[in-house]
Amino acid sequence: MALTGCIRSLRKRVDLPSRLKSPLLLITPFLAFLLHVCLGKYPLSPSSILLLFLETVLGRSSNSTPLYIVFFNIRLPRAIMAALFGATMGITGASLQSTLKNPLVSPYTLGISSGSAFGAALSIAFGLERIGYGLFIEPFAFLFALLAVFIAVSISRVRGVFSPISLILAGIIVTALFQGLLTLVQLTTEPERTQAIVGWISGRLNAVAWNHVLLSIPLAAVGIIGIILLNWRVFILSMGDDEARVLGVNVERERAAVITLASLATASVVAVAGIIGWVCLIVPHLTRLIVGSDPRRLLLTSLSLGATFLLVADAIAKSIWIYEIPVGVISTLVGAPLFLYLMRKSIHAWGG
């Protein structure tokens, strides 16, 4: 009862009438998407974009005009990737925090970021990206991200069962291991390639093209849709292991299913966009202040707010300075103090 009262008191701070809240949550990603494609060194207006769409549909647009090249070849794939990354990190962060009952858990906690960074660094260090850009970096990053999760889950098992605490501790160990290997690669490779590794780690939405988007969407969609379909299982697991077992739920199996789907979706976007931090921590906490902790509402709202957050962050990154700033820098500068504020607001709701 005390927990419920705390959550309700937090929601009153940002409470909106139901007839306004749902439309706003659905509209914000589209508004952020429009803002993202309009901003940049070559500014575009909504009217020019609409006219370009109409001309393209009618077959009257030339694919060699600056407007066409900037919008379809540069802005649109980047905006789609930013929205996909943010949405993925939002929903996976919310699902893992609810499933593992820990507000500090994120897909990165399981070693996904460090594993993918090591895989990408390994391919860059051996010069495999020169064979064909993106041909080896993304697969290496994806495979090592999944390998890191597999190792974390494997070493966290005690007598065939893993608990949330053991999994988190195993994730910290695996993260440290791959970060050490990443440092070793950076120290032993050429300075030029080390710079490329650092650029990848900082987040590289500026290098996203259509082939990257098409590479990420299928696996990210599988993970996201799977989590949405399992939202009632996430809801039951969020009540605690004992309550879930009383309801006849196989806790280990259902938790493993959620972790697998979250890891698959996260690895698919991190492998392409690099490491963009804080989204998977900030968005779930912000969402709880708006719609509460019920995963049946939390997951979809985190999906929407995650896409909105990263679209806005990337719009700032590419337009705030004469040179483009890596979006990972913006998300960190905004995310760290915002996360501290949100944690102070919601710590009692987690029993702290």
BALOBA-1460 file (C-alpha; in Angstrom, 3 decimals):
// residues 352
<rec num="1" residu="m" x="0.000" y="0.000" z="0.000"/>
<rec num="2" residu="a" x="2.863" y="2.374" z="0.808"/>
<rec num="3" residu="l" x="4.462" y="1.671" z="-2.571"/>
<rec num="4" residu="t" x="1.184" y="2.358" z="-4.382"/>
<rec num="5" residu="g" x="0.748" y="5.625" z="-2.498"/>
<rec num="6" residu="c" x="4.261" y="6.770" z="-3.446"/>
<rec num="7" residu="i" x="3.720" y="6.006" z="-7.106"/>
<rec num="8" residu="r" x="0.390" y="7.856" z="-7.143"/>
<rec num="9" residu="s" x="1.935" y="10.908" z="-5.484"/>
<rec num="10" residu="l" x="4.690" y="10.970" z="-8.113"/>
<rec num="11" residu="r" x="2.208" y="10.695" z="-10.967"/>
<rec num="12" residu="k" x="0.239" y="13.695" z="-9.710"/>
<rec num="13" residu="r" x="3.210" y="15.918" z="-10.493"/>
<rec num="14" residu="v" x="2.923" y="15.335" z="-14.209"/>
<rec num="15" residu="d" x="-0.640" y="14.035" z="-14.391"/>
<rec num="16" residu="l" x="-2.741" y="14.967" z="-17.406"/>
<rec num="17" residu="p" x="-6.330" y="14.086" z="-18.265"/>
<rec num="18" residu="s" x="-6.508" y="10.690" z="-19.979"/>
<rec num="19" residu="r" x="-8.056" y="12.218" z="-23.073"/>
<rec num="20" residu="l" x="-4.940" y="14.393" z="-23.500"/>
<rec num="21" residu="k" x="-2.168" y="12.107" z="-22.260"/>
<rec num="22" residu="s" x="-2.488" y="9.307" z="-24.846"/>
<rec num="23" residu="p" x="-2.614" y="11.568" z="-27.938"/>
<rec num="24" residu="l" x="0.378" y="13.573" z="-26.668"/>
<rec num="25" residu="l" x="2.459" y="10.440" z="-26.170"/>
<rec num="26" residu="l" x="1.644" y="9.302" z="-29.695"/>
<rec num="27" residu="i" x="2.253" y="12.690" z="-31.315"/>
<rec num="28" residu="t" x="5.603" y="13.575" z="-29.697"/>
<rec num="29" residu="p" x="7.749" y="11.104" z="-31.719"/>
<rec num="30" residu="f" x="6.287" y="12.417" z="-34.986"/>
<rec num="31" residu="l" x="6.921" y="16.023" z="-33.983"/>
<rec num="32" residu="a" x="10.477" y="15.128" z="-32.941"/>
<rec num="33" residu="f" x="10.974" y="13.263" z="-36.229"/>
<rec num="34" residu="l" x="9.860" y="16.320" z="-38.216"/>
<rec num="35" residu="l" x="12.151" y="18.554" z="-36.159"/>
<rec num="36" residu="h" x="15.055" y="16.193" z="-36.776"/>
<rec num="37" residu="v" x="14.738" y="16.068" z="-40.567"/>
<rec num="38" residu="c" x="14.296" y="19.850" z="-40.815"/>
<rec num="39" residu="l" x="17.304" y="20.866" z="-38.739"/>
<rec num="40" residu="g" x="20.867" y="20.781" z="-40.023"/>
<rec num="41" residu="k" x="23.472" y="22.710" z="-41.997"/>
<rec num="42" residu="y" x="21.098" y="22.554" z="-44.966"/>
<rec num="43" residu="p" x="17.768" y="23.611" z="-43.386"/>
<rec num="44" residu="l" x="14.559" y="22.154" z="-44.738"/>
<rec num="45" residu="s" x="11.008" y="23.350" z="-44.223"/>
<rec num="46" residu="p" x="8.016" y="21.066" z="-43.654"/>
<rec num="47" residu="s" x="6.386" y="22.469" z="-46.784"/>
<rec num="48" residu="s" x="9.427" y="21.657" z="-48.939"/>
<rec num="49" residu="i" x="9.519" y="18.110" z="-47.549"/>
<rec num="50" residu="l" x="5.811" y="17.626" z="-48.255"/>
<rec num="51" residu="l" x="6.255" y="18.952" z="-51.787"/>
<rec num="52" residu="l" x="9.226" y="16.650" z="-52.337"/>
<rec num="53" residu="f" x="7.153" y="13.663" z="-51.193"/>
<rec num="54" residu="l" x="4.336" y="14.537" z="-53.567"/>
<rec num="55" residu="e" x="6.716" y="15.013" z="-56.482"/>
<rec num="56" residu="t" x="8.431" y="11.712" z="-55.705"/>
<rec num="57" residu="v" x="5.141" y="9.824" z="-55.541"/>
<rec num="58" residu="l" x="4.039" y="11.358" z="-58.820"/>
<rec num="59" residu="g" x="7.408" y="10.596" z="-60.424"/>
<rec num="60" residu="r" x="8.243" y="14.249" z="-61.039"/>
<rec num="61" residu="s" x="11.202" y="14.540" z="-58.682"/>
<rec num="62" residu="s" x="14.805" y="14.154" z="-59.786"/>
<rec num="63" residu="n" x="17.029" y="12.103" z="-57.495"/>
<rec num="64" residu="s" x="20.001" y="14.354" z="-58.264"/>
<rec num="65" residu="t" x="18.682" y="17.572" z="-56.733"/>
<rec num="66" residu="p" x="20.276" y="18.799" z="-53.472"/>
<rec num="67" residu="l" x="16.902" y="18.644" z="-51.702"/>
<rec num="68" residu="y" x="16.358" y="15.013" z="-52.713"/>
<rec num="69" residu="i" x="19.888" y="13.951" z="-51.755"/>
<rec num="70" residu="v" x="19.861" y="15.712" z="-48.399"/>
<rec num="71" residu="f" x="16.437" y="14.429" z="-47.385"/>
<rec num="72" residu="f" x="16.256" y="10.884" z="-48.758"/>
<rec num="73" residu="n" x="19.930" y="9.903" z="-48.642"/>
<rec num="74" residu="i" x="21.078" y="11.654" z="-45.461"/>
<rec num="75" residu="r" x="18.323" y="12.987" z="-43.192"/>
<rec num="76" residu="l" x="15.674" y="10.259" z="-43.521"/>
<rec num="77" residu="p" x="17.824" y="7.174" z="-42.759"/>
<rec num="78" residu="r" x="19.493" y="9.011" z="-39.888"/>
<rec num="79" residu="a" x="16.158" y="10.051" z="-38.394"/>
<rec num="80" residu="i" x="14.755" y="6.534" z="-38.722"/>
<rec num="81" residu="m" x="17.849" y="5.079" z="-37.040"/>
<rec num="82" residu="a" x="17.680" y="7.637" z="-34.220"/>
<rec num="83" residu="a" x="14.010" y="6.853" z="-33.612"/>
<rec num="84" residu="l" x="14.646" y="3.107" z="-33.781"/>
<rec num="85" residu="f" x="17.604" y="3.306" z="-31.394"/>
<rec num="86" residu="g" x="15.740" y="5.455" z="-28.877"/>
<rec num="87" residu="a" x="12.585" y="3.341" z="-29.033"/>
<rec num="88" residu="t" x="14.583" y="0.138" z="-28.609"/>
<rec num="89" residu="m" x="16.574" y="1.410" z="-25.652"/>
<rec num="90" residu="g" x="13.452" y="2.824" z="-24.027"/>
<rec num="91" residu="i" x="11.396" y="-0.359" z="-24.130"/>
<rec num="92" residu="t" x="14.273" y="-2.740" z="-23.373"/>
<rec num="93" residu="g" x="15.408" y="-0.636" z="-20.416"/>
<rec num="94" residu="a" x="11.871" y="-0.542" z="-19.016"/>
<rec num="95" residu="s" x="11.334" y="-4.281" z="-19.507"/>
<rec num="96" residu="l" x="14.620" y="-5.253" z="-17.834"/>
<rec num="97" residu="q" x="14.132" y="-2.887" z="-14.907"/>
<rec num="98" residu="s" x="10.648" y="-4.275" z="-14.300"/>
<rec num="99" residu="t" x="11.664" y="-7.902" z="-14.817"/>
<rec num="100" residu="l" x="14.777" y="-7.737" z="-12.629"/>
<rec num="101" residu="k" x="13.227" y="-5.338" z="-10.091"/>
<rec num="102" residu="n" x="16.168" y="-2.943" z="-10.179"/>
<rec num="103" residu="p" x="16.050" y="0.729" z="-11.279"/>
<rec num="104" residu="l" x="19.715" y="0.739" z="-12.320"/>
<rec num="105" residu="v" x="19.506" y="-2.172" z="-14.739"/>
<rec num="106" residu="s" x="19.781" y="-1.555" z="-18.460"/>
<rec num="107" residu="p" x="20.779" y="-3.594" z="-21.503"/>
<rec num="108" residu="y" x="24.259" y="-2.117" z="-21.107"/>
<rec num="109" residu="t" x="24.460" y="-3.590" z="-17.590"/>
<rec num="110" residu="l" x="24.488" y="-7.071" z="-19.133"/>
<rec num="111" residu="g" x="27.641" y="-6.296" z="-21.110"/>
<rec num="112" residu="i" x="26.042" y="-5.492" z="-24.452"/>
<rec num="113" residu="s" x="27.778" y="-2.139" z="-24.892"/>
<rec num="114" residu="s" x="31.247" y="-3.342" z="-23.939"/>
<rec num="115" residu="g" x="30.881" y="-6.523" z="-25.992"/>
<rec num="116" residu="s" x="29.746" y="-4.664" z="-29.095"/>
<rec num="117" residu="a" x="32.473" y="-2.044" z="-28.654"/>
<rec num="118" residu="f" x="35.128" y="-4.753" z="-28.475"/>
<rec num="119" residu="g" x="33.733" y="-6.480" z="-31.573"/>
<rec num="120" residu="a" x="33.690" y="-3.256" z="-33.560"/>
<rec num="121" residu="a" x="37.168" y="-2.291" z="-32.326"/>
<rec num="122" residu="l" x="38.512" y="-5.706" z="-33.306"/>
<rec num="123" residu="s" x="37.214" y="-5.374" z="-36.863"/>
<rec num="124" residu="i" x="38.591" y="-1.824" z="-37.179"/>
<rec num="125" residu="a" x="41.958" y="-2.809" z="-35.708"/>
<rec num="126" residu="f" x="42.389" y="-5.560" z="-38.295"/>
<rec num="127" residu="g" x="41.294" y="-3.214" z="-41.083"/>
<rec num="128" residu="l" x="38.292" y="-5.345" z="-42.023"/>
<rec num="129" residu="e" x="36.128" y="-2.267" z="-42.603"/>
<rec num="130" residu="r" x="38.310" y="-1.360" z="-45.590"/>
<rec num="131" residu="i" x="37.125" y="-4.464" z="-47.408"/>
<rec num="132" residu="g" x="33.680" y="-2.919" z="-47.465"/>
<rec num="133" residu="y" x="32.374" y="-0.279" z="-45.092"/>
<rec num="134" residu="g" x="29.933" y="-1.791" z="-42.659"/>
<rec num="135" residu="l" x="30.529" y="-5.307" z="-43.998"/>
<rec num="136" residu="f" x="32.364" y="-6.499" z="-40.898"/>
<rec num="137" residu="i" x="31.934" y="-3.826" z="-38.215"/>
<rec num="138" residu="e" x="28.224" y="-4.422" z="-37.614"/>
<rec num="139" residu="p" x="28.328" y="-8.258" z="-37.626"/>
<rec num="140" residu="f" x="31.353" y="-8.272" z="-35.297"/>
<rec num="141" residu="a" x="29.702" y="-5.790" z="-32.923"/>
<rec num="142" residu="f" x="26.426" y="-7.730" z="-32.973"/>
<rec num="143" residu="l" x="27.999" y="-11.138" z="-32.351"/>
<rec num="144" residu="f" x="30.232" y="-9.952" z="-29.504"/>
<rec num="145" residu="a" x="27.288" y="-8.133" z="-27.895"/>
<rec num="146" residu="l" x="25.297" y="-11.371" z="-27.825"/>
<rec num="147" residu="l" x="28.398" y="-13.257" z="-26.674"/>
<rec num="148" residu="a" x="28.741" y="-10.884" z="-23.711"/>
<rec num="149" residu="v" x="25.123" y="-11.479" z="-22.682"/>
<rec num="150" residu="f" x="25.534" y="-15.235" z="-23.083"/>
<rec num="151" residu="i" x="28.614" y="-15.218" z="-20.839"/>
<rec num="152" residu="a" x="26.846" y="-13.066" z="-18.237"/>
<rec num="153" residu="v" x="23.807" y="-15.342" z="-18.139"/>
<rec num="154" residu="s" x="25.966" y="-18.476" z="-18.054"/>
<rec num="155" residu="i" x="28.163" y="-17.440" z="-15.131"/>
<rec num="156" residu="s" x="25.196" y="-16.048" z="-13.173"/>
<rec num="157" residu="r" x="23.509" y="-19.427" z="-12.967"/>
<rec num="158" residu="v" x="23.670" y="-21.127" z="-9.586"/>
<rec num="159" residu="r" x="22.442" y="-24.723" z="-9.637"/>
<rec num="160" residu="g" x="20.718" y="-24.114" z="-12.942"/>
<rec num="161" residu="v" x="18.867" y="-20.981" z="-11.770"/>
<rec num="162" residu="f" x="19.930" y="-17.340" z="-12.029"/>
<rec num="163" residu="s" x="18.674" y="-14.571" z="-9.786"/>
<rec num="164" residu="p" x="18.465" y="-10.896" z="-10.715"/>
<rec num="165" residu="i" x="21.302" y="-10.039" z="-8.326"/>
<rec num="166" residu="s" x="23.642" y="-12.701" z="-9.691"/>
<rec num="167" residu="l" x="22.852" y="-11.646" z="-13.253"/>
<rec num="168" residu="i" x="23.623" y="-7.998" z="-12.540"/>
<rec num="169" residu="l" x="26.901" y="-8.906" z="-10.827"/>
<rec num="170" residu="a" x="27.812" y="-11.190" z="-13.736"/>
<rec num="171" residu="g" x="27.030" y="-8.354" z="-16.147"/>
<rec num="172" residu="i" x="29.371" y="-6.033" z="-14.261"/>
<rec num="173" residu="i" x="32.148" y="-8.651" z="-14.459"/>
<rec num="174" residu="v" x="31.624" y="-9.218" z="-18.190"/>
<rec num="175" residu="t" x="31.501" y="-5.462" z="-18.836"/>
<rec num="176" residu="a" x="34.827" y="-4.992" z="-17.053"/>
<rec num="177" residu="l" x="36.348" y="-7.894" z="-18.996"/>
<rec num="178" residu="f" x="35.385" y="-6.535" z="-22.415"/>
<rec num="179" residu="q" x="36.339" y="-2.982" z="-21.464"/>
<rec num="180" residu="g" x="39.794" y="-4.284" z="-20.594"/>
<rec num="181" residu="l" x="40.011" y="-6.060" z="-23.932"/>
<rec num="182" residu="l" x="38.832" y="-2.895" z="-25.678"/>
<rec num="183" residu="t" x="41.561" y="-0.865" z="-23.970"/>
<rec num="184" residu="l" x="44.115" y="-3.465" z="-25.033"/>
<rec num="185" residu="v" x="42.999" y="-3.195" z="-28.660"/>
<rec num="186" residu="q" x="43.188" y="0.612" z="-28.557"/>
<rec num="187" residu="l" x="46.698" y="0.541" z="-27.098"/>
<rec num="188" residu="t" x="48.059" y="-1.920" z="-29.630"/>
<rec num="189" residu="t" x="46.547" y="-0.582" z="-32.836"/>
<rec num="190" residu="e" x="47.551" y="2.300" z="-35.085"/>
<rec num="191" residu="p" x="46.568" y="5.855" z="-33.985"/>
<rec num="192" residu="e" x="44.434" y="6.346" z="-37.092"/>
<rec num="193" residu="r" x="42.395" y="3.235" z="-36.329"/>
<rec num="194" residu="t" x="42.232" y="4.121" z="-32.636"/>
<rec num="195" residu="q" x="40.565" y="7.389" z="-33.631"/>
<rec num="196" residu="a" x="38.028" y="5.444" z="-35.689"/>
<rec num="197" residu="i" x="37.332" y="3.206" z="-32.690"/>
<rec num="198" residu="v" x="36.753" y="6.207" z="-30.429"/>
<rec num="199" residu="g" x="34.417" y="7.709" z="-33.026"/>
<rec num="200" residu="w" x="32.393" y="4.505" z="-33.147"/>
<rec num="201" residu="i" x="32.162" y="4.281" z="-29.358"/>
<rec num="202" residu="s" x="30.899" y="7.889" z="-29.153"/>
<rec num="203" residu="g" x="27.871" y="7.082" z="-31.293"/>
<rec num="204" residu="r" x="27.863" y="7.460" z="-35.051"/>
<rec num="205" residu="l" x="24.417" y="8.355" z="-36.309"/>
<rec num="206" residu="n" x="26.078" y="10.771" z="-38.710"/>
<rec num="207" residu="a" x="27.429" y="7.771" z="-40.661"/>
<rec num="208" residu="v" x="24.110" y="5.919" z="-40.904"/>
<rec num="209" residu="a" x="22.888" y="5.013" z="-44.391"/>
<rec num="210" residu="w" x="19.985" y="2.974" z="-45.702"/>
<rec num="211" residu="n" x="21.938" y="-0.296" z="-45.561"/>
<rec num="212" residu="h" x="22.454" y="0.227" z="-41.810"/>
<rec num="213" residu="v" x="18.756" y="0.907" z="-41.259"/>
<rec num="214" residu="l" x="17.735" y="-2.197" z="-43.192"/>
<rec num="215" residu="l" x="20.257" y="-4.225" z="-41.208"/>
<rec num="216" residu="s" x="18.875" y="-3.122" z="-37.826"/>
<rec num="217" residu="i" x="15.121" y="-3.022" z="-38.375"/>
<rec num="218" residu="p" x="14.326" y="-6.777" z="-38.682"/>
<rec num="219" residu="l" x="16.052" y="-7.931" z="-35.477"/>
<rec num="220" residu="a" x="15.050" y="-4.822" z="-33.529"/>
<rec num="221" residu="a" x="11.430" y="-5.363" z="-34.597"/>
<rec num="222" residu="v" x="11.545" y="-9.001" z="-33.469"/>
<rec num="223" residu="g" x="12.799" y="-7.961" z="-30.040"/>
<rec num="224" residu="i" x="10.398" y="-5.032" z="-29.616"/>
<rec num="225" residu="i" x="7.302" y="-6.909" z="-30.790"/>
<rec num="226" residu="g" x="8.270" y="-9.894" z="-28.659"/>
<rec num="227" residu="i" x="8.545" y="-7.735" z="-25.543"/>
<rec num="228" residu="i" x="5.195" y="-6.089" z="-26.265"/>
<rec num="229" residu="l" x="3.558" y="-9.501" z="-26.664"/>
<rec num="230" residu="l" x="5.099" y="-10.574" z="-23.342"/>
<rec num="231" residu="n" x="3.970" y="-7.439" z="-21.507"/>
<rec num="232" residu="w" x="1.697" y="-9.396" z="-19.168"/>
<rec num="233" residu="r" x="4.636" y="-11.641" z="-18.231"/>
<rec num="234" residu="v" x="6.719" y="-8.553" z="-17.496"/>
<rec num="235" residu="f" x="3.830" y="-7.306" z="-15.355"/>
<rec num="236" residu="i" x="3.702" y="-10.532" z="-13.345"/>
<rec num="237" residu="l" x="7.495" y="-10.682" z="-12.915"/>
<rec num="238" residu="s" x="7.502" y="-7.073" z="-11.728"/>
<rec num="239" residu="m" x="5.410" y="-8.144" z="-8.717"/>
<rec num="240" residu="g" x="8.200" y="-10.406" z="-7.461"/>
<rec num="241" residu="d" x="9.320" y="-14.002" z="-7.889"/>
<rec num="242" residu="d" x="7.176" y="-15.419" z="-5.089"/>
<rec num="243" residu="e" x="3.978" y="-13.802" z="-6.373"/>
<rec num="244" residu="a" x="4.753" y="-14.940" z="-9.927"/>
<rec num="245" residu="r" x="5.294" y="-18.540" z="-8.824"/>
<rec num="246" residu="v" x="2.024" y="-18.503" z="-6.890"/>
<rec num="247" residu="l" x="0.306" y="-17.528" z="-10.168"/>
<rec num="248" residu="g" x="1.904" y="-20.542" z="-11.869"/>
<rec num="249" residu="v" x="4.554" y="-18.649" z="-13.840"/>
<rec num="250" residu="n" x="7.911" y="-20.272" z="-14.620"/>
<rec num="251" residu="v" x="9.987" y="-17.329" z="-13.424"/>
<rec num="252" residu="e" x="13.347" y="-18.431" z="-14.844"/>
<rec num="253" residu="r" x="11.931" y="-19.252" z="-18.265"/>
<rec num="254" residu="e" x="9.905" y="-16.051" z="-18.621"/>
<rec num="255" residu="r" x="12.753" y="-13.892" z="-17.357"/>
<rec num="256" residu="a" x="15.137" y="-15.558" z="-19.795"/>
<rec num="257" residu="a" x="12.694" y="-14.875" z="-22.653"/>
<rec num="258" residu="v" x="12.506" y="-11.154" z="-21.813"/>
<rec num="259" residu="i" x="16.293" y="-10.879" z="-21.435"/>
<rec num="260" residu="t" x="16.851" y="-12.666" z="-24.762"/>
<rec num="261" residu="l" x="14.460" y="-10.407" z="-26.660"/>
<rec num="262" residu="a" x="15.856" y="-7.261" z="-25.037"/>
<rec num="263" residu="s" x="19.419" y="-8.331" z="-25.807"/>
<rec num="264" residu="l" x="18.604" y="-9.163" z="-29.433"/>
<rec num="265" residu="a" x="16.922" y="-5.800" z="-30.047"/>
<rec num="266" residu="t" x="19.629" y="-3.819" z="-28.268"/>
<rec num="267" residu="a" x="22.505" y="-5.577" z="-30.008"/>
<rec num="268" residu="s" x="20.936" y="-4.944" z="-33.425"/>
<rec num="269" residu="v" x="20.872" y="-1.154" z="-32.962"/>
<rec num="270" residu="v" x="24.084" y="-0.755" z="-30.955"/>
<rec num="271" residu="a" x="25.985" y="-2.680" z="-33.632"/>
<rec num="272" residu="v" x="25.005" y="-0.027" z="-36.178"/>
<rec num="273" residu="a" x="24.818" y="3.225" z="-34.209"/>
<rec num="274" residu="g" x="27.526" y="2.648" z="-31.623"/>
<rec num="275" residu="i" x="27.229" y="3.264" z="-27.904"/>
<rec num="276" residu="i" x="24.781" y="6.028" z="-27.040"/>
<rec num="277" residu="g" x="24.416" y="6.081" z="-23.293"/>
<rec num="278" residu="w" x="21.769" y="6.973" z="-20.728"/>
<rec num="279" residu="v" x="18.703" y="6.515" z="-22.950"/>
<rec num="280" residu="c" x="17.894" y="3.115" z="-21.468"/>
<rec num="281" residu="l" x="18.148" y="4.525" z="-17.933"/>
<rec num="282" residu="i" x="16.521" y="7.931" z="-18.299"/>
<rec num="283" residu="v" x="13.482" y="7.033" z="-20.375"/>
<rec num="284" residu="p" x="11.974" y="4.331" z="-18.105"/>
<rec num="285" residu="h" x="12.264" y="6.568" z="-15.046"/>
<rec num="286" residu="l" x="10.727" y="9.511" z="-16.865"/>
<rec num="287" residu="t" x="7.938" y="7.277" z="-18.130"/>
<rec num="288" residu="r" x="7.115" y="6.045" z="-14.635"/>
<rec num="289" residu="l" x="6.496" y="9.610" z="-13.525"/>
<rec num="290" residu="i" x="3.978" y="9.994" z="-16.352"/>
<rec num="291" residu="v" x="2.074" y="6.686" z="-16.509"/>
<rec num="292" residu="g" x="3.177" y="4.782" z="-13.397"/>
<rec num="293" residu="s" x="4.959" y="1.463" z="-13.021"/>
<rec num="294" residu="d" x="2.440" y="-0.859" z="-14.639"/>
<rec num="295" residu="p" x="4.432" y="-2.509" z="-17.486"/>
<rec num="296" residu="r" x="1.272" y="-2.766" z="-19.587"/>
<rec num="297" residu="r" x="1.424" y="1.023" z="-20.004"/>
<rec num="298" residu="l" x="5.089" y="1.533" z="-19.202"/>
<rec num="299" residu="l" x="6.498" y="-0.421" z="-22.157"/>
<rec num="300" residu="l" x="4.658" y="1.341" z="-24.982"/>
<rec num="301" residu="t" x="5.143" y="4.753" z="-23.409"/>
<rec num="302" residu="s" x="8.875" y="4.096" z="-22.996"/>
<rec num="303" residu="l" x="8.967" y="3.133" z="-26.663"/>
<rec num="304" residu="s" x="7.464" y="6.495" z="-27.624"/>
<rec num="305" residu="l" x="9.492" y="8.650" z="-25.241"/>
<rec num="306" residu="g" x="12.702" y="6.830" z="-26.110"/>
<rec num="307" residu="a" x="12.299" y="7.661" z="-29.779"/>
<rec num="308" residu="t" x="11.443" y="11.271" z="-28.915"/>
<rec num="309" residu="f" x="14.424" y="11.699" z="-26.586"/>
<rec num="310" residu="l" x="17.057" y="10.491" z="-29.040"/>
<rec num="311" residu="l" x="15.548" y="12.332" z="-32.009"/>
<rec num="312" residu="v" x="15.729" y="15.595" z="-30.065"/>
<rec num="313" residu="a" x="19.235" y="14.814" z="-28.755"/>
<rec num="314" residu="d" x="20.514" y="14.054" z="-32.259"/>
<rec num="315" residu="a" x="18.837" y="17.175" z="-33.659"/>
<rec num="316" residu="i" x="20.756" y="19.197" z="-31.066"/>
<rec num="317" residu="a" x="23.982" y="17.317" z="-31.799"/>
<rec num="318" residu="k" x="23.957" y="18.120" z="-35.495"/>
<rec num="319" residu="s" x="22.840" y="21.747" z="-35.295"/>
<rec num="320" residu="i" x="24.100" y="23.322" z="-32.057"/>
<rec num="321" residu="w" x="27.702" y="23.901" z="-33.195"/>
<rec num="322" residu="i" x="29.630" y="24.615" z="-36.366"/>
<rec num="323" residu="y" x="30.991" y="21.072" z="-36.155"/>
<rec num="324" residu="e" x="28.750" y="18.102" z="-35.502"/>
<rec num="325" residu="i" x="28.913" y="16.713" z="-31.968"/>
<rec num="326" residu="p" x="28.534" y="12.947" z="-31.419"/>
<rec num="327" residu="v" x="25.031" y="12.284" z="-30.149"/>
<rec num="328" residu="g" x="26.467" y="10.146" z="-27.348"/>
<rec num="329" residu="v" x="28.058" y="13.276" z="-25.894"/>
<rec num="330" residu="i" x="24.712" y="15.121" z="-25.902"/>
<rec num="331" residu="s" x="22.819" y="12.189" z="-24.370"/>
<rec num="332" residu="t" x="25.424" y="11.951" z="-21.596"/>
<rec num="333" residu="l" x="25.513" y="15.684" z="-20.826"/>
<rec num="334" residu="v" x="21.713" y="15.804" z="-20.671"/>
<rec num="335" residu="g" x="21.188" y="12.330" z="-19.279"/>
<rec num="336" residu="a" x="23.483" y="12.320" z="-16.251"/>
<rec num="337" residu="p" x="21.925" y="15.271" z="-14.365"/>
<rec num="338" residu="l" x="18.421" y="14.353" z="-15.540"/>
<rec num="339" residu="f" x="18.866" y="10.790" z="-14.306"/>
<rec num="340" residu="l" x="20.037" y="12.062" z="-10.915"/>
<rec num="341" residu="y" x="16.934" y="14.252" z="-10.684"/>
<rec num="342" residu="l" x="14.601" y="11.429" z="-11.689"/>
<rec num="343" residu="m" x="16.254" y="9.011" z="-9.270"/>
<rec num="344" residu="r" x="15.747" y="11.436" z="-6.387"/>
<rec num="345" residu="k" x="12.099" y="11.777" z="-7.375"/>
<rec num="346" residu="s" x="11.355" y="8.070" z="-7.726"/>
<rec num="347" residu="i" x="13.693" y="6.385" z="-5.245"/>
<rec num="348" residu="h" x="10.932" y="5.817" z="-2.677"/>
<rec num="349" residu="a" x="8.755" y="4.120" z="-5.284"/>
<rec num="350" residu="w" x="11.472" y="1.482" z="-5.625"/>
<rec num="351" residu="g" x="11.601" y="0.938" z="-1.912"/>
<rec num="352" residu="g" x="14.814" y="2.957" z="-1.399"/>
